[in-house]
Amino acid sequence: MPNEKLSNRDRLLAVRDIFEQHSDEEKTLTLEALSTELSKRGLIEKLSRKSLKEDIAALAKSGFDIIAEETKNGLAIPYHLVSRPFEYHHLRLLVDAIASAKFISESETETLVRNIHSLTSRRLAETLKPVIHTVKKPKGVIPFSIDTIQKAIIEQDIIRFQYQGKFNERTRKFELRKDGDYYFVTPAHLIVDNGNYYLIGRDERVDQIRTYRVDRIVNCSVFEPAQTPVEVEATYLSSMFNMYGGEQEQLTLKFHERVMPTVVDRFGTDIRCPSPRGRLVRSEGQCTVLARVHDVVDSVRRTSGNP
């Protein structure tokens, strides 16, 4: 509190916090500015410049990367915090990824971005505003499901949950599949694909690997330890088409050659050309390639039916 006297220990912690919030590579702090900020946090009677320099030196000795810039003509020496756990462009990537993720609700987006802002100076935090261009739910329970699922993956436990399916236009809510019966799944992976978050695990009812939208999972809890570890083949993950299951099939795609970069982005560089010489089959700007995916028909069925 501003009316309470700061002890030496509290002052040292306050100096660290001030450097974290009010300095960066472009914004520096003089000893006078530092003293002004400290006065807002508590009484600092008879605080000498020597004491502040000793505080800065103690922080630097502990690994807090503060540097003093060189000055001429007796100007006040400016100090600033050099390195942080995350570089600015790292934080920009995190904010943009959170903003574009459809499975993160608006409330959770605000919380996560606010936490990211605490990792840099206030000045730079003001430039890290999320640009939300996806449809997000106002609120969501995904974080709680993720926590339960991740712990179950580590402990190799079976989880049980209810799963939302058809959207009821009258109630404006998703209805529970299988009349609300619980699913029993041994989780293996959590994967982001096309803006959505998916759980891949073994359905204990049929002993098969299945895929579930995490944002459709409700009332998730740990059931019991799994009897056997769950294994998911790498080919299952690499050949998933929009994260739906089904039998693996070879798909022939015909498209204009200008969209080849998009096809490679979607299916990878392992696509095959039907020409015996391994070249693309072209006809008036059209290309034809072969790609291995999971059965699209089965995917459509599972979208409207039960997984």
Backbone hydrogen bonds, N-H to C=O, Kabsch-Sander energy under -0.5 kcal/mol:
donor,donor_aa,acceptor,acceptor_aa,energy
4,E,1,M,-1.6
6,L,43,L,-2.1
11,R,7,S,-2.7
12,L,8,N,-1.9
13,L,9,R,-2.0
14,A,10,D,-2.3
15,V,11,R,-2.5
16,R,12,L,-1.9
17,D,13,L,-2.2
18,I,14,A,-2.4
19,F,15,V,-2.1
20,E,16,R,-2.0
21,Q,17,D,-2.1
22,H,18,I,-2.8
23,S,19,F,-1.1
24,D,27,K,-2.2
28,T,26,E,-0.5
29,L,79,Y,-3.2
34,L,30,T,-2.5
35,S,31,L,-2.4
36,T,32,E,-2.0
37,E,33,A,-2.2
38,L,34,L,-2.2
39,S,35,S,-1.9
40,K,36,T,-0.7
40,K,37,E,-0.7
41,R,38,L,-1.8
42,G,38,L,-0.8
43,L,4,E,-2.3
47,L,44,I,-1.2
48,S,46,K,-0.7
52,L,48,S,-1.7
53,K,49,R,-2.4
54,E,50,K,-2.2
55,D,51,S,-2.1
56,I,52,L,-2.4
57,A,53,K,-2.5
58,A,54,E,-2.3
59,L,55,D,-2.2
60,A,56,I,-2.4
61,K,57,A,-2.3
62,S,58,A,-1.4
63,G,60,A,-1.4
64,F,59,L,-2.5
65,D,63,G,-0.7
66,I,64,F,-1.9
67,I,80,H,-2.1
69,E,67,I,-0.5
69,E,78,P,-2.7
75,L,72,K,-1.4
79,Y,29,L,-2.9
80,H,67,I,-1.7
82,V,65,D,-3.2
91,L,87,E,-1.8
92,R,88,Y,-2.2
93,L,89,H,-1.9
94,L,90,H,-2.1
95,V,91,L,-2.6
96,D,92,R,-2.3
97,A,93,L,-2.4
98,I,94,L,-2.3
99,A,95,V,-2.3
100,S,96,D,-1.9
101,A,97,A,-0.8
101,A,98,I,-0.5
102,K,100,S,-0.6
102,K,195,G,-1.3
103,F,195,G,-0.9
104,I,101,A,-1.1
105,S,103,F,-0.6
106,E,137,K,-3.2
107,S,138,P,-1.6
109,T,105,S,-2.4
110,E,106,E,-2.2
111,T,107,S,-1.9
112,L,108,E,-2.7
113,V,109,T,-2.5
114,R,110,E,-2.1
115,N,111,T,-2.0
116,I,112,L,-2.2
117,H,113,V,-2.2
118,S,114,R,-1.0
119,L,116,I,-1.8
120,T,117,H,-1.5
122,R,21,Q,-3.1
125,A,121,S,-2.5
126,E,122,R,-1.6
127,T,124,L,-1.3
128,L,125,A,-1.4
129,K,127,T,-0.7
132,I,130,P,-0.8
133,H,131,V,-0.7
136,K,134,T,-0.6
144,F,141,V,-0.7
145,S,141,V,-1.6
146,I,142,I,-3.0
147,D,143,P,-2.0
148,T,144,F,-1.9
149,I,145,S,-2.9
150,Q,146,I,-3.1
151,K,147,D,-1.9
152,A,148,T,-2.0
153,I,149,I,-2.2
154,I,150,Q,-2.0
155,E,151,K,-2.7
156,Q,152,A,-1.3
157,D,152,A,-2.1
158,I,224,E,-3.6
159,I,185,V,-3.1
160,R,221,S,-2.7
161,F,183,Y,-1.6
162,Q,218,V,-2.6
164,Q,216,R,-2.5
165,G,175,E,-3.7
168,N,166,K,-0.6
168,N,173,K,-3.2
169,E,167,F,-0.8
172,R,168,N,-1.9
173,K,168,N,-1.0
175,E,166,K,-3.5
177,R,163,Y,-3.4
179,D,176,L,-0.6
180,G,177,R,-1.7
181,D,178,K,-2.1
183,Y,161,F,-3.5
185,V,159,I,-2.4
185,V,183,Y,-0.5
186,T,202,R,-2.4
188,A,200,I,-2.8
189,H,200,I,-2.1
191,I,198,Y,-2.6
193,D,196,N,-2.7
196,N,193,D,-2.0
198,Y,191,I,-3.0
199,L,212,Y,-3.1
200,I,189,H,-2.6
201,G,199,L,-0.5
201,G,210,R,-2.1
202,R,186,T,-2.4
203,D,201,G,-0.6
203,D,208,Q,-3.4
204,E,184,F,-2.5
204,E,202,R,-0.7
206,V,203,D,-0.7
207,D,203,D,-1.9
208,Q,203,D,-1.1
210,R,201,G,-3.3
212,Y,199,L,-2.6
214,V,197,Y,-2.7
215,D,197,Y,-0.5
216,R,213,R,-1.4
217,I,214,V,-1.4
218,V,162,Q,-2.6
221,S,160,R,-2.1
223,F,158,I,-3.5
224,E,158,I,-0.9
226,A,156,Q,-2.3
236,Y,233,E,-0.9
237,L,233,E,-1.2
238,S,234,A,-2.5
239,S,235,T,-1.6
240,M,237,L,-0.9
241,F,244,Y,-0.6
242,N,240,M,-0.7
244,Y,241,F,-0.9
249,E,293,V,-4.1
251,L,249,E,-0.6
251,L,291,A,-3.9
253,L,251,L,-0.6
253,L,289,V,-2.6
255,F,287,C,-2.5
257,E,285,G,-3.3
259,V,256,H,-2.1
260,M,257,E,-1.6
263,V,259,V,-1.9
264,V,260,M,-2.5
265,D,261,P,-2.2
266,R,262,T,-1.9
267,F,263,V,-2.8
268,G,264,V,-2.6
271,I,268,G,-0.8
272,R,290,L,-2.8
275,S,279,R,-0.8
278,G,275,S,-2.2
281,V,288,T,-0.9
282,R,280,L,-0.8
283,S,286,Q,-1.3
286,Q,283,S,-1.1
287,C,255,F,-4.4
288,T,281,V,-0.7
289,V,253,L,-2.1
290,L,272,R,-4.6
291,A,251,L,-2.6
293,V,249,E,-2.7
293,V,291,A,-0.6
294,H,239,S,-0.8
295,D,247,E,-3.4
299,S,295,D,-1.8
300,V,296,V,-2.4
301,R,297,V,-2.2
302,R,298,D,-2.4
303,T,299,S,-1.5
304,S,300,V,-1.4
305,G,301,R,-2.0
